[in-house]
Amino acid sequence: MTIRFLDPPLHEFLPQEDEDIEALSKEMGISFDELKQ
């Protein structure tokens, strides 16, 4: 098993605001709630 401590956390690359999450969910073709999980 490899643990990479130097990689930034994934949450830094994902949108934080609900409207940004909704826009991304539409682009990806999945529901807002599914993406928010």
N, C-alpha and C positions, 0 to 999 in steps of 0.2 A: 504494500500500500504506500502510495506517495502522497504527502501533504505538502502543498505549496503555500508557504506563508507570505511570499512576496506578491502574489496575485491580489489585486484589489477585490474587495467584496462585490458580489454581483449586484447588490442593491444600489450601488453607486452608479450603475449604468442604466437602471430602469427608471421610468418616470415616477414621480412621487405624487403629483397632482391628479385628481380624479379625471379632469378633462383630458389630460395627456394620456392617461391610462385608457380612457375610452377611445381616443383617436387611434392608439396603437392596437387596441382590440379589434377595431373595424378593419385596419390594414391587414391584420393577421387572420381575420375571419373567425374569431372566437368571441365568446361572450365576455362582457366586462367583468362579471363575477369570477369567471374561470381564470382570467388573466390576473385578477387581483389576488388570487390565492397564491 
